[in-house]
Amino acid sequence: MSFQEAIQYRTELHKLAELSGQEIKTAQYIQNKLEEMGFNVRSGVGGHGLVVDIDSGVAGPTVMLRADIDALPYADPNDPERIEAIHACGNSSCCSSRNPQKP
């Protein structure tokens, strides 16, 4: 994956902001991208979580990469009753930076 593709994924993920426990579109987007790259994805882990196992074929330590996919609730200062989900903590960047890790 190129740097430009990673930026595009981050932009697309940023638009899919969903609150914790509601990350249906976000998880599906990530799963689709990983499967397009040839990964076998286990879905529904702990809710909407995804797991990909990558075996290097070489004995040695195990490394785990993880990325949060939930967004934060945000109350519009002009309309406090209106709550939106936004990525204000960097999760969309964290997720997009994990996808290029293909060996």
Disulfide bonds with the S-S distance in Angstrom:
none
